[in-house]
Amino acid sequence: MANNKSSSSSQSTIAGIVSQSGDEFDQNNQDFDILLEALETADLVDALDDASADLTVFAPTDAAFIKLAQDFGYHGTDEAEAFGAIANALTDLGEGDPVPLLQDILLYHVSPGGKNQAEIKASGEVETLLEGASFEVKNKKLVDNEPDLNNPSFIKDLANIEAANGTIQGIDRVLIPIDIPGNESSAQPTIADIVSESGDEFDQNNQDFDILLEALETADLVDALDDASADLTVFAPTDAAFIKLAQDFGYHGTDEAEAFGAIANALTDLGEGDPVPLLQDILLYHVSPGGKNQAEIKASGKVETLLEDASFKVKNNKLVDNEPDLINPSFIKDLANIEAGNGTIQGIDRVLIPIDIPGNDITGNSQGDTLVGVESKDNLVLFNNGADRVVFKLNNITDFIDDLFMGQATISFKNNSSFGDLSFQESYNSTLVFGGEKILVEVFGVFSDAFNFW
């Protein structure tokens, strides 16, 4: 199998790169054994081996062809059997001869002119070598002429593979140039489809799901949420939720790409060098079997997840996870009960954590670190360290009230305070300021460091 933009790829034709998968079916469903068999059956290998050509080939992996076979009724994952199931389906559709339709399908995957992925996305539409046939490009999705099957997406690790006669773009499903008769459905988009509508790149909108999509792709879990036969509830953290987790891990910015990198680095440390297993666990902890609306979830009081033996509690609008030292997620009103073809999405404002992260236990401050709060005439609350140095100022702090448990380290007022008794509680990378059992504000960064809770 060719490496992305490797020197060996650039010296081989497209057919040469595809043939590097080998000459037989195997257990690796991320190469091109079935594509090679299809090209040989359709007598199209020479067209992709022409060194004078300039082409872009949208190359379905073996996994992509297996999904098509399953769409035709096949229930296994064997490559040879999957190709046989596709051949049988095309034989029925082709009134006894599968080859003409197979040729059409394969030509529908070839576009004149070598193009990189950025150029393809910018164009919005791809003309193909199948006469009069094209497909649309919407973010990572390739929208073909078959409305009742899931559309293909680009595969990040198989993008822009350079060949002597063009470019290969790996895709995760087979493009279909016709509306297959007899399989009409009114299927809604899958959960994966809805998440992917955020786009294929990080942006300035922190209320969509760019980071979630990147995490699902990294953890190889997109297909699980793209399964039209599944029935799931996904508790979907927004980009803002992931940024808060990154800040809990020590990140001080708001950039989506940097936040995802900070989370990956933290999970690498926690995973002893490999972030993916823990990332998979975290994401599976956000998925529950069975589509459920918010009322049902709240009534149940507890949510079982696809992470083995892991659940979380539901208390009113809060989801209480297994990490006691970070703020629990809440439902997002505007992202509630989003219906998908394979379940329901519930947007949440923080990331659910299935473990008690080591080394971030909440600790109270010592007697000597007690801060003094003074309520001033203009309703500013000034906190200082007892040496007349203002640590920070708060105004209209009642706007920040949220349900949480009582903190530690009581703060006394020299004057009576309309806010009641305040207390501090140290979190992983912030300080929580409480009034009774209500959190008033969460302070990040240098303000948090000023409390010296060690």
N, C-alpha and C positions, 0 to 999 in steps of 0.2 A: 504494500500500500504506500502511495506516495505521500511524502510530507508536504504540508502547505508551503508553497513557494520554494521548494527545495531545488538544488541544482540538478538532481536527477530528473525531477519533474519537468524542468524547462527544456531538457534535452530529449524528452520523449513526446510522442504525439498523444492526443487524448486517448486513443485506443490503447496505446502502450501503457499509459498510466492505469486505465481501467483493468487491463490484463494482468497488472502486477498483483491483483487480488489472488491470483492463482487460477488453475484450470479445473477446479472442482469446488463443490459446495462444502462449507465448513461451519464452525461454531461462532465465527466472528460476524456479527450482523451489521457491523459498521463499515464494511468494505463493499465491493461491487461485483460479487460472484453472480448474482441473479441478473444484474444489468448486462454483464458480459454474455451470459447465456442467452438473454433476450436479443442482444445485438447480433449474435451469431445466428440465431433462429430466423431473425428478420433480414439477414444478409446486409447488415449496415456497418459491419466492422471496418470495411475499407473506406467508407465515407469519413469515419473519425480517425483514420490512419493516414489520410492524405496530408502530407507535410506542407502542401501549398495552400491548404484551406485556412480560414480564420473564423473560428466558431466559439460560441459559448455553449457548454453542455450543462444542463441542470441535471445532476446525476443522483438518482435515488439510491440510497444504501439498500443493503439486503433487508434491514429492518423496515424500510419504507415499502418494499415489495411484499413483505410478510403482512404488513397492515392492509395492503390492497387485497391480498388473498383472504384475509379475515373479513374484509368488507364483502367479499364474494361468498362467504360462508365457511371458510376454512377455520379450524379451531386450534391448530398447532403452531409451532414456531420453526419447524424444519425447513431449511432453504429449498431443498429439492421438491418437497411436497408442496410448498407454497408456490413455486414456479408451475408445478403441475396443475394446481387449483386455478391459477390465473389463466393458464393455457386452456383449461376446460371451459372457463367462463367466457373467454374470447371466442372459443369455438362455437358456443351457443349464440353469442351475439353476432358472430360472423357467418351464421347459417352454415356451419360445417367447416369453415376455413379460418383459423385464428390469425394467420400471418398478416393479411392486409390491415386489420385493426391494430395488431401489434406494431406494425410499421408506422401507422399513423400516430400511435401513442409515443413511440420513441422519437419520431421527427418533431413532435410537439415539445420535446425536451431540448431541442437544438435551435439556437438562434444565430443568425449570421453576425460575424464580428465578435472578437474577443472583448468581453466587458467585465470590469470588476464589480463588486457588490454595490459600491457607492453609486456607480453609474447606472446600474440596474434600478436601484431604488429611486434615483432622481428621475429616471425616465417615466416611471409609473406604469409602463406597458411594455411587453416584450413580444416582438414579432418572431415567429418560428419558421422552420423549414417545412412545416405542414401548411399547404397552400390555404390562404385565407384564414389562418388560425393564429390567435395571440392569447396572452393571458395578462391580467393586471398584477401589479405589485403594490401591496399596501403594507408599509413597514417591513416586517419580516415575512409576511404572508404572500404566497403566490396564489392568486385567485383564478382558478381554471374554469372550464365550461361545464363541470359536473357540480350542480348546486347542492347535492344531497350527501356528499362525502366531505370529510375534513380537508381543508386546503393544506398544501405543503408549506413548510417554513425552511428558511436557510439553516444550515448547521454550522455553528460558529467555528468548530475545529476543521471544517472541510470547505472553508471559504477561499476564493481567489487562488486556486491551485493552477499554477501556470504550466502550460504545455507548449510544445513547439508550434502547434497549430491552433492555439486559442487558450481558453480558460475553462476550468471545471468549477462549478458551484454545487457542493453537496446539499441535498435536500432530504427531508425526513418523511415525505410521502410522494406518491406517484402522481404526476399531472395527468389529468384525463381531459381529452379534447372534445368529448361529447357528453350529452346528458343521457346517462345510461337508462334505458327504459325499464320501468317496473320497480325502481328503487326510490320513488318519490317519498319525501318525508317533509314534515314541517319542523324539523329539528332546530332548536335554538342553538346559539353558540355554546361551546363547552366552557367550563371554568377557565381552562388554559387560553381559549380564544379571547375571553373577556379581559383576562390579565394582560395578554399580549397587545390589546388595543391601546395600552399606554404608550406603545412605540418601542423601538428597538435600541434606544439610546437614553442615557441619563439627560435630564433637563431641569428646568427651574420650577416645575410643578411638583410640589412635594405631597400632593393629595392623590396621586395615582400610584401605579404599581411597578415602576421601572426596576427598583431594587429587588422586589419580590420575584420578578421575571428573571433577572440575572441570577438570583439565588437558586431558583428552580432549575435553570439551565445548568448551573454549576453542579448541582446535586443530582442531575439526571432524573428529575421528577416531573418534567413537563408532560410526558406521555401519560403518566398516571392521572393527571388532571385534564387530559385531552381525550380520555376514554369515554366515548359517547354512551357506553353501556353501564358506566359507573353511576352511583348515587351518593353524593358526598356533600358535606358542608365544609367550606374552607373559611377559616378566620384569617382574613387577609390584611396584614399590616401595610399601611401606606408607606411611601418613601419617608414621610416625616417620622413615622414610627421607627423605621430602621435607623434614621439619623439619631434619634434619641438613644437607641441602643449603642450606636457608635460612640456617642458622647458618654454613655455610662462606662464604656471601655477606655475612655481617655481622649477621644477625639474632640477638638474644639471648634470645628467648622460646621457648615451646613451643606457642603457640596455632596451630591449623591454618589458620584464615583469614588470620592475620597472616603465617604462614610462606609461604602461597601468594602473598600480596601481595609479600613480600620477594623471592621468586623471580621473579615477574613484573617487578618493578622492575629486578632485575639483568639479566634477559634483554632488557628494553627498552634498557638501556645497551649491552649487547653487540650488540644488533640494530639499533643506531643509530636508536632511536625506535619500532621495531616488534618486540614480543616473539614474535609468533606463528610466523614462519618457523623461528626457532631452537627454540621449544617443539615444533613439529612434528617437527623433526629429532631432538630428544632422545627424543620418544615413539616415533618409528619405529625408533630405535636399540634400543628395548626389545622389538621384535617380530621374530620369526624365522619364515620360511616352514616349514611342517610342524610338526605336533604332536610334541613330544619329551619323554620323561620325563627325570628328573634323571640317571639312569645313562647314558643315551645322550648327554646334553649333556657330562657329564664325560669320557666316553670319546672324544668328538670332539675335545676340546681347543680348539675354535674355533667361534664362532657367527656365521654370516652373518645380517644383519639386513635389514629393508625399507628402511633408509636406504641409498641408493645408494653402493656401494663402501665400506661401513663394516661392520666386524666387531669382535668382542672375543674375548679368549682366556679359557679356563677352566683354572684351576690349583687342583685339589682343590675346595675349597668357595668359592674366590674367582673373581670375574668381573673380568678386568683390562681396563679400558676405555682410551680415548684421552686421558684427563686424568691425567698422571703425578703431580700435586701434591695430589690429594685421595685419601682412603682408598677402596679398591675395595669394591664390594658383595660380600656373601656370600649364599648361599642361606639361607632361613629354614626350619628343619626342619618346623615345624608348618604351613607354607604351601607344601609341595612337592607337585608332581604333581596339581594340582587339575584334574580333567577337565571339559571343557566340550563343548558340541555341535559347536564349530568349532575345537577344539584343546585346549591345555593352558596352565594358569597356573602359573608358578613365582614364589613370593613372594621378594623380596630386600630387604635391609636398608639399602641406599643406592641413589641414583639413578645410572644409567649415563650418562656424559658422553662424547659422540662427538668432542669437540674439546679441544685444549689451551687452556684459558681464558687469555687474555692477562693479564699483570700479577699472577699469583699463583704465580710460580715459587718453589720452595723455596730458601731461602738459609740458610747457616750463620751462627752468631754470630761476632763478632769476639773476639780474644784477651781483650780487657778485659771482655767480658760473660760470661766463664766462671763458672758457678755451682758452688758446692761442696755436695755431698750428705753428710749425716751420718746414719748409722743409729743410732737411739737404743735404749735398753734395752728399750722396749716395742714394738719393731718399727715405730715411726713413722720415716719417712724425712723429714728436714727439709732443704729446699733453700733456700739463702740466696745473696745476691748478693756475698758476700765482705765485707760490712760488717755482719755479724751481724743482718741483717734477714731474717726468715723469709719466703720467697716463697710456699710452700705446703707442706702436709703430706700424706703419702700413707700409708695403712694397708692391709694386705692387698693390695698392688698386684699380686700374682700372679694375682688374680681377673680382671685386665683384659688378660691376655696374649692376643695375637692375631698371626697371621702378617703381617709387613710387612718391607720392606727396612731395612737398617741406616740410622740417621739420621746427623746430623752434630753437631759441637760436643760433644766428649767431656766427661763429668762425672766428676771424680775424687772418691774417698771418703777422708776422713781416716782412717777405720777400715776394716777389711775388710768388704765387703758380701756378704751371702748372695745378693743379687740379681745379682751380676756387674757388669761395667762398664755404666754407663748413658750414654746420649747423647740429645741433643735434636734435633728436626727441626721446623722451622717449616712449618705448612700455611697455607692461605689465611686462616683465622680461628681457628686453634688451634695448640697446640704438642704434638707427639708426644714421649713419653718412651719410650725404647727400652732394653731390656736385651739386648745383643748384637743379634741380628736379630729379636727379639721386641718388639712394642709392648706397653708395660705400661699406659699410660694416655694418653688424649687430653684435654688441658686447654683449656677454652674461656674466652673473655671476659677479664676483668681479669687473671686468672692468666696467660693467654697473653701479654697486653700487657706483663707485668712482665719478660719475658725480653729485650726490646729487641733484636730480631734485625736491626736495621738498622745 
